[in-house]
């Protein structure tokens, strides 16, 4: 799914890196726990989160993510925007709650990563 489609489905505002809207993401992850993101995310994923601190950007960078969507009208700090811009990570913000945002993306074909059961 193109990041532009995610923006439209979530009625999201582009915060930075608008030039990346034509890139594709292949899965999504909704979490406020960066340890879960590090453990379970693979492929070119979009991260949906309500967490607003620089670790979100650093985690996305480490996991080679193309896009972060801040839910619940959360807005990143200037420092976070600069970090994302330096890494080319598209930042979006939506007023939707995480449950609704994830549901919209899933129902429109964006899958989650499969979790292996122990």
LOKESE-959799 format. One record per residue: residue in three letters; x, y, z of N, C-alpha, C in turn; residue number from 1. Coordinates in nm, 3 decimals, always signed. Example, Ala and Ser with C-alpha at 12.3 -4.5 7.8 and 13.67 -1.06 7.14 Angstrom:
2
- ALA;+1.319;-0.569;+0.780;+1.230;-0.450;+0.780;+1.320;-0.330;+0.780;1
- SER;+1.285;-0.225;+0.708;+1.367;-0.106;+0.714;+1.290;+0.003;+0.787;2
This chain:
118
- UNK;+0.085;-0.118;+0.000;+0.000;+0.000;+0.000;+0.089;+0.124;+0.000;1
- UNK;+0.053;+0.221;-0.080;+0.130;+0.345;-0.082;+0.100;+0.427;+0.044;2
- UNK;+0.200;+0.500;+0.089;+0.184;+0.586;+0.206;+0.076;+0.690;+0.179;3
- UNK;+0.064;+0.735;+0.056;-0.041;+0.831;+0.021;-0.180;+0.774;+0.051;4
- UNK;-0.199;+0.645;+0.025;-0.327;+0.579;+0.053;-0.353;+0.575;+0.203;5
- UNK;-0.249;+0.548;+0.281;-0.262;+0.549;+0.427;-0.306;+0.687;+0.473;6
- UNK;-0.243;+0.790;+0.420;-0.279;+0.928;+0.454;-0.426;+0.954;+0.427;7
- UNK;-0.472;+0.910;+0.310;-0.612;+0.934;+0.273;-0.709;+0.853;+0.358;8
- UNK;-0.679;+0.725;+0.382;-0.767;+0.640;+0.461;-0.783;+0.691;+0.604;9
- UNK;-0.675;+0.745;+0.658;-0.677;+0.791;+0.797;-0.706;+0.940;+0.810;10
- UNK;-0.730;+1.005;+0.696;-0.753;+1.150;+0.696;-0.642;+1.218;+0.777;11
- UNK;-0.519;+1.181;+0.744;-0.402;+1.224;+0.821;-0.335;+1.346;+0.760;12
- UNK;-0.267;+1.417;+0.844;-0.188;+1.534;+0.803;-0.042;+1.491;+0.788;13
- UNK;+0.023;+1.538;+0.681;+0.166;+1.511;+0.662;+0.245;+1.610;+0.746;14
- UNK;+0.332;+1.557;+0.831;+0.415;+1.642;+0.916;+0.551;+1.666;+0.852;15
- UNK;+0.607;+1.562;+0.792;+0.734;+1.580;+0.720;+0.753;+1.471;+0.617;16
- UNK;+0.842;+1.498;+0.525;+0.884;+1.405;+0.419;+0.772;+1.370;+0.322;17
- UNK;+0.696;+1.471;+0.282;+0.586;+1.452;+0.188;+0.632;+1.387;+0.058;18
- UNK;+0.758;+1.406;+0.024;+0.811;+1.346;-0.099;+0.811;+1.193;-0.092;19
- UNK;+0.792;+1.135;+0.026;+0.790;+0.989;+0.041;+0.652;+0.927;+0.030;20
- UNK;+0.550;+1.005;-0.002;+0.414;+0.953;-0.005;+0.391;+0.845;-0.111;21
- UNK;+0.476;+0.837;-0.211;+0.458;+0.736;-0.316;+0.528;+0.604;-0.282;22
- UNK;+0.600;+0.600;-0.170;+0.665;+0.475;-0.130;+0.560;+0.374;-0.083;23
- UNK;+0.598;+0.248;-0.089;+0.509;+0.139;-0.047;+0.547;+0.089;+0.091;24
- UNK;+0.445;+0.048;+0.166;+0.466;-0.028;+0.290;+0.389;-0.158;+0.273;25
- UNK;+0.438;-0.263;+0.337;+0.381;-0.396;+0.315;+0.315;-0.455;+0.438;26
- UNK;+0.330;-0.388;+0.551;+0.266;-0.435;+0.673;+0.256;-0.318;+0.769;27
- UNK;+0.180;-0.339;+0.876;+0.161;-0.233;+0.976;+0.176;-0.290;+1.115;28
- UNK;+0.212;-0.202;+1.207;+0.225;-0.238;+1.347;+0.169;-0.124;+1.430;29
- UNK;+0.078;-0.154;+1.520;+0.024;-0.054;+1.611;+0.073;-0.082;+1.751;30
- UNK;+0.154;+0.007;+1.808;+0.208;-0.017;+1.941;+0.264;+0.110;+2.002;31
- UNK;+0.251;+0.120;+2.133;+0.318;+0.225;+2.209;+0.440;+0.168;+2.281;32
- UNK;+0.465;+0.039;+2.262;+0.581;-0.026;+2.326;+0.687;-0.054;+2.219;33
- UNK;+0.795;+0.021;+2.222;+0.897;+0.007;+2.121;+0.967;-0.128;+2.129;34
- UNK;+0.965;-0.192;+2.245;+1.024;-0.326;+2.256;+0.945;-0.426;+2.170;35
- UNK;+0.813;-0.412;+2.163;+0.733;-0.498;+2.076;+0.764;-0.472;+1.929;36
- UNK;+0.782;-0.347;+1.895;+0.816;-0.312;+1.757;+0.949;-0.377;+1.719;37
- UNK;+1.046;-0.368;+1.807;+1.177;-0.428;+1.779;+1.168;-0.580;+1.767;38
- UNK;+1.079;-0.641;+1.844;+1.068;-0.787;+1.844;+0.989;-0.843;+1.727;39
- UNK;+0.890;-0.769;+1.678;+0.796;-0.830;+1.584;+0.791;-0.770;+1.445;40
- UNK;+0.845;-0.653;+1.422;+0.829;-0.588;+1.292;+0.933;-0.638;+1.193;41
- UNK;+0.884;-0.666;+1.073;+0.972;-0.705;+0.962;+0.921;-0.634;+0.837;42
- UNK;+0.997;-0.638;+0.732;+0.957;-0.579;+0.605;+0.938;-0.428;+0.616;43
- UNK;+0.894;-0.368;+0.510;+0.870;-0.223;+0.508;+0.736;-0.197;+0.575;44
- UNK;+0.739;-0.160;+0.701;+0.618;-0.145;+0.780;+0.591;+0.002;+0.813;45
- UNK;+0.465;+0.028;+0.842;+0.425;+0.157;+0.896;+0.396;+0.134;+1.045;46
- UNK;+0.440;+0.226;+1.128;+0.417;+0.218;+1.272;+0.307;+0.316;+1.310;47
- UNK;+0.205;+0.268;+1.378;+0.101;+0.353;+1.434;+0.123;+0.357;+1.584;48
- UNK;+0.132;+0.478;+1.639;+0.163;+0.492;+1.781;+0.107;+0.621;+1.838;49
- UNK;+0.087;+0.620;+1.967;+0.049;+0.741;+2.039;+0.165;+0.789;+2.124;50
- UNK;+0.277;+0.720;+2.117;+0.396;+0.756;+2.194;+0.470;+0.869;+2.124;51
- UNK;+0.502;+0.972;+2.198;+0.568;+1.089;+2.139;+0.700;+1.113;+2.212;52
- UNK;+0.805;+1.044;+2.165;+0.941;+1.073;+2.210;+1.038;+1.028;+2.102;53
- UNK;+1.161;+1.070;+2.114;+1.258;+1.045;+2.006;+1.288;+0.896;+1.986;54
- UNK;+1.260;+0.812;+2.085;+1.285;+0.668;+2.069;+1.197;+0.608;+1.959;55
- UNK;+1.080;+0.667;+1.935;+0.993;+0.620;+1.829;+1.065;+0.633;+1.694;56
- UNK;+1.125;+0.748;+1.671;+1.195;+0.772;+1.544;+1.317;+0.681;+1.535;57
- UNK;+1.391;+0.670;+1.642;+1.511;+0.586;+1.641;+1.476;+0.439;+1.617;58
- UNK;+1.368;+0.393;+1.678;+1.323;+0.255;+1.657;+1.283;+0.233;+1.512;59
- UNK;+1.205;+0.325;+1.457;+1.163;+0.313;+1.317;+1.284;+0.313;+1.223;60
- UNK;+1.381;+0.395;+1.255;+1.503;+0.399;+1.173;+1.576;+0.265;+1.178;61
- UNK;+1.590;+0.208;+1.298;+1.658;+0.079;+1.313;+1.586;-0.033;+1.239;62
- UNK;+1.454;-0.024;+1.233;+1.373;-0.129;+1.170;+1.347;-0.100;+1.022;63
- UNK;+1.410;+0.003;+0.968;+1.398;+0.038;+0.827;+1.253;+0.065;+0.787;64
- UNK;+1.180;+0.136;+0.873;+1.040;+0.170;+0.846;+1.035;+0.296;+0.762;65
- UNK;+0.932;+0.306;+0.680;+0.915;+0.421;+0.591;+0.824;+0.529;+0.647;66
- UNK;+0.740;+0.492;+0.745;+0.634;+0.584;+0.786;+0.593;+0.560;+0.931;67
- UNK;+0.564;+0.668;+1.001;+0.508;+0.663;+1.136;+0.380;+0.745;+1.134;68
- UNK;+0.273;+0.688;+1.189;+0.147;+0.759;+1.203;+0.122;+0.780;+1.352;69
- UNK;+0.109;+0.905;+1.391;+0.075;+0.938;+1.530;-0.076;+0.944;+1.541;70
- UNK;-0.132;+0.864;+1.631;-0.277;+0.857;+1.649;-0.321;+0.948;+1.763;71
- UNK;-0.451;+0.961;+1.779;-0.511;+1.040;+1.888;-0.463;+1.185;+1.889;72
- UNK;-0.443;+1.241;+1.772;-0.402;+1.382;+1.757;-0.269;+1.415;+1.824;73
- UNK;-0.187;+1.314;+1.848;-0.054;+1.336;+1.906;+0.035;+1.401;+1.800;74
- UNK;+0.121;+1.491;+1.844;+0.211;+1.559;+1.751;+0.355;+1.542;+1.799;75
- UNK;+0.446;+1.508;+1.707;+0.586;+1.492;+1.744;+0.651;+1.627;+1.774;76
- UNK;+0.758;+1.621;+1.850;+0.833;+1.741;+1.883;+0.918;+1.784;+1.764;77
- UNK;+0.972;+1.904;+1.772;+1.060;+1.954;+1.666;+1.182;+1.863;+1.650;78
- UNK;+1.235;+1.814;+1.761;+1.350;+1.723;+1.757;+1.314;+1.595;+1.682;79
- UNK;+1.196;+1.541;+1.708;+1.153;+1.419;+1.640;+1.135;+1.442;+1.490;80
- UNK;+1.079;+1.555;+1.455;+1.060;+1.588;+1.313;+1.194;+1.598;+1.242;81
- UNK;+1.290;+1.659;+1.306;+1.424;+1.671;+1.248;+1.489;+1.534;+1.230;82
- UNK;+1.478;+1.448;+1.330;+1.533;+1.312;+1.320;+1.467;+1.236;+1.205;83
- UNK;+1.335;+1.247;+1.193;+1.263;+1.179;+1.086;+1.305;+1.233;+0.950;84
- UNK;+1.316;+1.364;+0.939;+1.357;+1.427;+0.813;+1.497;+1.377;+0.774;85
- UNK;+1.588;+1.370;+0.870;+1.724;+1.322;+0.841;+1.724;+1.177;+0.791;86
- UNK;+1.626;+1.098;+0.837;+1.618;+0.957;+0.799;+1.524;+0.931;+0.683;87
- UNK;+1.452;+1.034;+0.640;+1.358;+1.017;+0.529;+1.231;+0.942;+0.568;88
- UNK;+1.195;+0.944;+0.696;+1.076;+0.875;+0.743;+0.957;+0.970;+0.736;89
- UNK;+0.853;+0.929;+0.665;+0.732;+1.010;+0.654;+0.660;+1.009;+0.789;90
- UNK;+0.625;+1.127;+0.838;+0.546;+1.138;+0.961;+0.407;+1.187;+0.926;91
- UNK;+0.307;+1.115;+0.977;+0.167;+1.152;+0.959;+0.102;+1.163;+1.097;92
- UNK;-0.004;+1.242;+1.106;-0.081;+1.252;+1.230;-0.229;+1.243;+1.197;93
- UNK;-0.301;+1.164;+1.275;-0.445;+1.148;+1.258;-0.515;+1.167;+1.391;94
- UNK;-0.640;+1.209;+1.386;-0.715;+1.222;+1.510;-0.782;+1.091;+1.549;95
- UNK;-0.771;+0.990;+1.466;-0.831;+0.860;+1.495;-0.756;+0.789;+1.608;96
- UNK;-0.828;+0.706;+1.681;-0.765;+0.624;+1.785;-0.694;+0.507;+1.719;97
- UNK;-0.603;+0.446;+1.791;-0.522;+0.339;+1.733;-0.608;+0.225;+1.681;98
- UNK;-0.708;+0.184;+1.758;-0.793;+0.072;+1.718;-0.860;+0.100;+1.583;99
- UNK;-0.917;+0.217;+1.569;-0.985;+0.253;+1.446;-0.887;+0.264;+1.329;100
- UNK;-0.774;+0.329;+1.352;-0.674;+0.347;+1.246;-0.622;+0.212;+1.197;101
- UNK;-0.588;+0.124;+1.289;-0.539;-0.009;+1.249;-0.648;-0.085;+1.175;102
- UNK;-0.772;-0.076;+1.222;-0.883;-0.144;+1.157;-0.906;-0.096;+1.015;103
- UNK;-0.897;+0.035;+0.995;-0.914;+0.091;+0.861;-0.806;+0.039;+0.766;104
- UNK;-0.683;+0.039;+0.812;-0.574;-0.008;+0.726;-0.588;-0.157;+0.697;105
- UNK;-0.621;-0.236;+0.798;-0.637;-0.380;+0.781;-0.751;-0.411;+0.685;106
- UNK;-0.864;-0.344;+0.704;-0.980;-0.373;+0.619;-0.959;-0.327;+0.475;107
- UNK;-0.858;-0.246;+0.453;-0.825;-0.203;+0.317;-0.703;-0.276;+0.260;108
- UNK;-0.664;-0.386;+0.326;-0.564;-0.475;+0.268;-0.423;-0.469;+0.325;109
- UNK;-0.397;-0.382;+0.420;-0.262;-0.377;+0.478;-0.256;-0.477;+0.593;110
- UNK;-0.169;-0.573;+0.581;-0.162;-0.682;+0.680;-0.068;-0.648;+0.794;111
- UNK;-0.079;-0.724;+0.901;+0.016;-0.715;+1.012;+0.122;-0.821;+0.995;112
- UNK;+0.226;-0.813;+1.074;+0.328;-0.917;+1.074;+0.276;-1.037;+1.151;113
- UNK;+0.310;-1.153;+1.106;+0.268;-1.276;+1.174;+0.354;-1.297;+1.299;114
- UNK;+0.291;-1.331;+1.408;+0.360;-1.359;+1.533;+0.373;-1.510;+1.547;115
- UNK;+0.494;-1.558;+1.574;+0.515;-1.700;+1.594;+0.478;-1.735;+1.737;116
- UNK;+0.398;-1.840;+1.753;+0.360;-1.884;+1.886;+0.463;-1.981;+1.939;117
- UNK;+0.490;-1.971;+2.068;+0.588;-2.060;+2.131;+0.524;-2.184;+2.186;118
